[in-house]
Amino acid sequence: MVSVVRLNQFGNPDVLRVETIDRQLPEKGEAWLTQSSIGINYLDVMQRKGLAGLLLPSGLGLEGAGVVSYLGEGVSNLSVGDRVAYALGPIGAYASERGFPAERLVKLPDTLSFDDAAAVLFKGITAQYLLKTTYPVGPGTIMLLYGVAGGVGRLMAQWAKHLGAFVIGVVSKSASVSVAETLGCDAVLVFDPTRLSKQVAHITQGQMADVVYDPIGRISFEASLDALRPRGVMVSFGASSGSPAPVEVSILNSKGSLFLTRPSLAAHTTTVEEYQTRANDVLNAVSAGILTPHIAGRYALEDVISAHRDLEAGLTSGGIILLP
């Protein structure tokens, strides 16, 4: 029997239900996984609340790691017993076992645990495309990064420092300042939208930021624009405070011919080759010690409601995982 989390209506964490179903055979092109660890992302919360285009009824979860138990017809890139992980779906990671497209499974090195793989792959691919494609960060880049103490922010800060950037980290509370400093941030600000641009001007001696990575959304958007240099790049990639208000195109001109983008992970993994390249870049960065997976909490699959409550309430600092 297989334990799965199902979502039949949108709402608070209490709408999540753990059900038991029969084990299935993998379909053509699929591998059947016995999962050891499941990653939780804030996108899961948005989908649960009906804010991310999910069709009901549905499973939940986009990231996991485990062992290949069975192979479907036509699968030649894997063997039974392989240690693998995946990110970005198909949706349904919140399960003790599941089928998954074999071509989108990433083989894990023996040195990487299932827990660390489940905690790092989805967030790591996000960090990879933001730092290497959305804006190619390199030596001397001045970047402003929100949510440094969170799952994606931790990885971005570490990777950006390795790439040579000057990182200004933004945290939500004073207690997180030390975390940001430990991750290598050159300066750390406790978020105050009324002071942010002046603080960035002081830190950079008037240069301002080349790029702002803003996963917060509505309450930070205007302050983020004001922290950019002329022709700087505003990367809005999340909305934990709600979606930003509509933007008049003329504002980008008046603030210095700014560039604004709203990227997504799906648009940066459109082919299997691109997905595998980004995923392996993440795993190589972990193996090289550039990225250090951080697990802030482990929850049994049956405790998925508590995991979502804690994530949404900001009670975790870093990645959290479910254990089947």
C-alpha positions in Angstrom: 0.0 0.0 0.0 1.1 3.6 -0.7 0.5 6.7 1.4 -0.3 9.8 -0.5 -1.4 13.4 0.4 -4.5 14.6 -1.5 -6.0 18.0 -1.9 -9.7 18.1 -2.7 -10.3 21.8 -1.9 -8.2 24.9 -1.4 -7.6 26.4 2.0 -5.5 26.3 5.1 -3.3 23.3 6.0 -6.2 21.4 7.4 -7.4 20.6 3.8 -4.5 18.2 3.3 -5.5 14.6 3.7 -3.3 11.5 3.9 -4.8 8.6 2.0 -3.8 5.0 1.3 -3.9 3.6 -2.3 -2.8 0.4 -4.0 0.7 0.3 -5.5 0.7 0.7 -9.3 3.0 -0.4 -12.1 5.0 2.3 -13.8 3.7 3.5 -17.2 5.8 3.5 -20.3 8.8 5.7 -19.9 8.4 5.9 -16.1 10.3 4.5 -13.1 8.6 3.6 -9.9 10.2 5.1 -6.8 10.3 4.1 -3.2 10.7 7.6 -1.7 13.0 8.3 1.2 12.6 12.0 1.5 10.3 14.7 0.1 11.1 18.4 -0.3 8.6 21.1 0.7 8.6 24.5 -1.1 6.6 27.7 -0.7 5.1 27.0 -4.1 3.3 24.0 -2.4 1.7 26.5 0.0 0.5 28.7 -2.8 -0.9 25.8 -4.7 -2.7 24.5 -1.6 -4.3 28.0 -1.1 -5.4 28.1 -4.8 -3.0 30.9 -5.8 -0.9 28.9 -8.4 -3.3 27.5 -10.9 -3.7 24.0 -9.5 -6.6 21.9 -10.7 -8.5 19.8 -8.1 -8.5 17.1 -7.0 -4.8 16.8 -6.9 -1.7 15.5 -5.1 0.9 18.0 -4.0 4.7 18.4 -4.0 7.3 18.8 -6.7 10.5 17.4 -5.2 11.7 14.2 -3.8 14.4 11.5 -3.6 14.5 7.8 -3.3 15.4 4.5 -4.9 14.2 3.0 -8.3 12.0 0.0 -7.5 10.6 -0.9 -10.9 11.1 0.2 -14.5 8.4 0.8 -17.1 8.6 -0.1 -20.7 11.3 1.7 -22.7 13.4 3.0 -19.8 17.1 2.5 -20.6 18.8 5.3 -18.6 18.2 3.8 -15.2 18.5 0.5 -13.3 16.5 -0.9 -10.4 18.3 0.2 -7.2 19.6 3.5 -8.6 19.5 6.4 -6.1 17.7 9.3 -7.7 16.0 12.7 -7.1 13.8 15.0 -9.1 12.4 18.5 -9.0 9.5 20.4 -10.8 7.0 17.6 -11.0 4.8 16.1 -12.3 3.0 17.0 -9.1 2.5 14.4 -6.5 5.8 14.2 -4.5 3.9 13.9 -1.2 3.8 10.1 -1.3 5.6 7.2 0.1 5.9 5.7 -3.5 5.2 7.1 -6.9 5.8 6.8 -10.7 7.9 9.5 -12.3 9.2 10.2 -15.9 12.5 8.4 -16.1 14.2 11.0 -18.2 13.6 13.6 -15.6 15.2 11.7 -12.7 18.7 12.8 -11.7 21.1 10.2 -10.4 22.6 11.0 -7.0 26.2 10.6 -6.0 26.8 8.2 -3.1 28.1 11.1 -1.0 24.7 13.0 -1.0 22.0 11.8 1.3 18.4 11.5 0.3 17.4 14.2 2.8 19.9 16.7 1.5 18.9 15.9 -2.1 15.3 16.5 -1.4 16.1 19.7 0.4 18.4 21.2 -2.2 17.4 20.2 -5.7 14.3 22.3 -6.4 15.7 25.3 -4.6 19.2 24.8 -6.0 17.9 24.8 -9.6 16.0 28.0 -8.8 19.2 29.6 -7.5 21.2 28.3 -10.5 19.0 29.9 -13.2 18.6 33.1 -11.3 22.3 33.6 -10.8 23.5 32.2 -14.1 20.8 33.0 -16.6 18.3 35.6 -15.4 21.3 37.8 -14.5 24.8 36.4 -14.9 26.3 37.2 -11.6 30.1 37.5 -11.5 33.1 39.3 -9.9 32.0 42.7 -8.7 28.3 42.3 -9.2 26.4 44.2 -6.5 23.3 42.2 -5.7 20.4 42.7 -3.2 18.9 39.5 -2.0 15.8 39.1 0.1 15.1 36.1 2.3 18.7 35.2 2.9 17.7 33.0 5.9 15.2 31.0 3.8 15.7 27.9 1.7 16.4 29.5 -1.7 18.1 32.6 -0.2 20.7 30.5 1.7 21.8 28.8 -1.5 21.8 32.0 -3.5 24.0 33.8 -1.0 26.5 31.0 -0.9 26.7 30.6 -4.7 26.8 34.3 -5.4 29.8 34.7 -3.0 31.6 31.9 -4.8 30.9 33.7 -8.1 32.5 36.9 -6.8 29.4 39.0 -6.0 29.1 41.7 -3.3 25.9 40.4 -1.6 23.6 42.7 0.4 21.3 40.4 2.3 17.8 41.4 3.5 16.2 39.6 6.4 12.8 40.0 8.0 14.0 40.2 11.6 17.1 41.0 13.7 17.5 37.4 14.8 18.3 36.4 11.2 21.2 38.8 10.8 23.8 36.4 12.2 22.5 33.7 9.8 23.1 36.0 6.8 26.5 36.9 8.0 27.5 33.3 8.4 26.4 32.7 4.8 28.9 35.3 3.7 26.8 38.4 3.0 28.9 41.5 2.8 26.2 43.6 4.4 22.9 42.7 6.0 19.7 44.8 6.3 16.6 44.2 8.4 13.8 45.0 6.0 12.4 48.5 6.2 10.9 49.7 2.9 11.1 53.3 4.0 14.9 53.1 4.5 16.0 50.4 2.1 17.2 52.5 -0.9 19.1 55.0 1.4 20.8 52.0 3.2 21.8 50.5 -0.2 23.2 53.9 -1.3 25.2 54.2 1.8 26.6 50.6 1.6 27.5 51.0 -2.1 28.8 54.6 -1.9 26.0 55.6 -4.3 26.5 52.9 -6.9 23.3 51.0 -5.9 22.5 47.4 -6.8 23.1 45.9 -10.3 20.4 43.3 -9.6 17.7 42.8 -7.0 16.3 39.3 -6.3 12.9 39.8 -4.7 10.7 36.9 -3.7 8.6 39.0 -1.3 6.3 40.8 -3.7 3.8 43.5 -2.9 5.4 45.1 0.2 8.9 45.2 -1.2 8.5 45.9 -4.9 8.7 49.7 -4.9 11.6 49.7 -2.5 13.4 47.1 -4.6 13.1 49.3 -7.7 14.5 52.3 -5.8 17.6 50.2 -4.8 18.7 49.7 -8.4 21.3 51.6 -10.4 20.4 53.0 -13.8 19.7 50.1 -16.2 19.7 47.7 -13.2 17.7 44.5 -13.3 14.7 43.8 -11.0 14.0 40.1 -10.6 10.6 39.4 -9.1 10.4 35.7 -8.5 8.0 35.2 -5.6 5.1 36.7 -3.8 5.1 35.7 -0.2 3.4 39.0 0.7 1.1 38.9 -2.3 1.6 39.8 -6.0 3.1 43.2 -6.7 0.7 45.9 -7.9 0.5 46.5 -11.7 3.5 48.5 -13.0 3.3 51.5 -15.4 6.0 50.9 -18.0 6.9 54.6 -17.7 8.0 54.1 -14.1 10.9 51.9 -15.3 12.1 54.7 -17.5 11.8 57.4 -14.9 13.8 55.3 -12.4 16.7 54.9 -14.7 15.7 52.7 -17.7 15.3 49.6 -15.4 14.8 46.1 -16.6 12.0 44.1 -14.9 11.5 40.3 -15.2 9.3 37.7 -13.6 11.0 34.4 -14.3 9.8 30.9 -13.5 11.6 27.6 -13.0 9.4 25.9 -15.7 10.5 28.4 -18.3 14.2 27.6 -17.5 13.8 23.8 -17.7 11.9 23.5 -21.0 13.9 20.6 -22.3 15.2 17.5 -20.6 18.7 18.5 -21.5 18.4 21.9 -19.9 16.8 20.4 -16.8 19.5 17.8 -16.4 22.3 20.4 -17.0 20.9 22.7 -14.3 20.3 19.9 -11.9 23.8 18.5 -12.3 25.3 21.9 -11.9 23.6 22.0 -8.5 24.8 18.6 -7.5 28.3 19.5 -8.6 28.2 22.6 -6.5 27.1 20.6 -3.4 29.9 18.1 -4.0 32.4 20.9 -4.3 31.3 22.5 -1.1 30.0 25.6 -2.7 26.5 24.9 -1.5 25.7 23.4 1.9 22.1 21.9 2.2 20.4 23.1 5.3 17.4 21.2 6.7 15.5 23.2 9.3 12.9 20.6 10.0 11.9 17.0 9.4 8.3 15.9 9.5 6.6 12.5 9.0 4.4 12.4 5.9 1.4 12.0 8.3 2.4 15.4 9.9 2.2 17.3 6.6 -0.4 19.7 8.1 2.1 20.7 10.8 4.9 21.1 8.2 2.7 23.5 6.2 1.7 25.5 9.2 5.3 26.0 10.3 6.5 26.9 6.9 3.7 29.4 6.4 4.2 30.9 9.8 7.9 31.5 9.2 8.9 29.1 12.0 11.5 27.4 9.9 14.8 28.9 8.7 15.9 26.8 5.7 14.6 23.8 3.9 12.1 21.4 5.4 11.3 17.8 4.4 8.7 15.1 4.7 9.8 11.5 5.6 7.5 8.8 4.3 
